[in-house]
């Protein structure tokens, strides 16, 4: 497993979208984690702790783990926001 498999810049053909060389270790200065790389099915997401534990299990640490924590926190806050009201919620009742 390589760090790139958790990055949004990693393409299916095995190359980096930014043109960087694929690192041999679990380290990349341009690492850009995506929740869909950790949970391919959105229903699998439980909480930020789950994502952080996965990252630690796969050997992420330092700046990359910090980026995973930020991504997990953004995902959690996005899931907690109240869904926007739909236009038919404003119907006038007789």
C-alpha positions in Angstrom: 0.0 0.0 0.0 1.2 3.5 -0.8 0.1 6.9 0.6 -1.1 7.9 -2.8 -4.0 5.5 -2.6 -5.6 7.8 0.0 -4.9 11.0 -2.0 -7.4 12.8 -4.2 -4.5 13.5 -6.7 -3.9 9.8 -7.4 -5.2 8.7 -10.8 -6.4 5.2 -11.7 -3.5 4.8 -14.0 -1.1 5.0 -11.0 0.2 8.5 -11.6 0.0 11.7 -9.6 -2.3 14.4 -10.9 0.3 16.9 -9.8 3.1 15.2 -11.7 5.0 14.2 -8.6 6.9 10.9 -8.4 5.1 8.2 -6.5 6.8 7.9 -3.1 8.1 4.6 -1.9 7.2 5.3 1.7 4.2 6.7 3.5 5.2 10.3 3.0 4.3 13.0 0.5 4.4 16.8 1.0 1.4 17.4 -1.3 -0.8 14.7 0.3 -4.5 15.6 -0.2 -6.7 13.0 1.6 -10.3 12.4 0.6 -13.0 10.8 2.7 -14.0 8.7 -0.3 -10.5 7.2 -0.3 -11.1 5.9 3.2 -14.8 5.0 2.9 -15.9 4.1 -0.6 -19.5 3.7 0.6 -20.6 6.9 2.5 -22.7 4.6 4.9 -19.4 3.1 6.1 -18.4 6.4 7.7 -18.9 6.4 11.5 -16.9 9.3 12.9 -13.6 11.1 12.7 -12.0 8.7 15.1 -12.6 5.8 12.8 -10.8 7.6 9.9 -7.9 8.6 12.2 -7.5 5.1 13.4 -7.4 3.8 9.8 -4.7 6.4 9.0 -2.6 5.4 12.0 -3.0 1.7 11.1 -1.7 2.4 7.6 1.3 4.2 9.0 0.5 7.8 8.5 2.0 10.2 11.0 3.2 13.8 11.3 1.9 16.3 8.7 0.0 13.6 6.8 -1.9 12.5 9.9 -2.7 16.2 10.6 -4.2 16.5 7.1 -6.3 13.4 7.7 -7.5 14.8 11.0 -8.5 18.1 9.3 -10.3 16.2 6.5 -12.2 14.1 9.0 -13.2 17.1 11.0 -14.5 18.8 7.8 -16.5 15.7 7.0 -18.0 15.5 10.4 -19.0 19.2 10.4 -20.5 18.8 6.9 -22.6 15.8 8.1 -23.8 17.7 11.1 -25.1 20.7 9.2 -28.9 21.0 8.7 -29.9 20.1 5.2 -31.1 23.1 3.2 -34.8 23.5 3.0 -36.4 22.5 -0.3 -38.4 25.1 -2.2 -41.7 23.2 -1.6 -41.2 23.7 2.1 -42.2 27.4 1.6 -45.6 26.6 0.2 -48.4 28.8 1.3 -51.1 26.9 3.1 -54.8 27.8 2.6 
